[in-house]
């Protein structure tokens, strides 16, 4: 699956990706074309740097965290991802179709992805320090350290039901109960 546009996916590969991700055959073919254009080394895989060349990620203040999570899904030593892994990662951002449930793409997977964005040290808890890291990524130097600290403290106090100073996944999930995360964490992929 290199950078040559003459290389096409086999029908079996498309069927497997459709079953696992819920993307249509047309979407898979379009995304394969995008994948091969990003694969500058013609290796059939993408590095972190390749993914960060995607303009939407390059300008996103959390782009590096998103790329980290794409790779984290496939092991800590994963420095490159293949097309199937790329599609599995993208499927988390596909709009949810109520009549076509998908293991990769449901409300809980979207909440888990959002939680993992904040859980920088991957310990299953979000600390004030981790909130500050993400807030710095999002607002840069536009807000003072004191203001960021106040925001982090308030966020923890509102979500931290057991008052241990940390936000667990269950506590985090509860904050999204009335949220429209299904649409807020969805990208419309062209057919």
Order of alpha helices (4+ residues) and beta strands (2+ residues): alpha-alpha-beta-alpha-alpha-alpha-beta-alpha-alpha-beta-alpha-alpha-beta-alpha-alpha
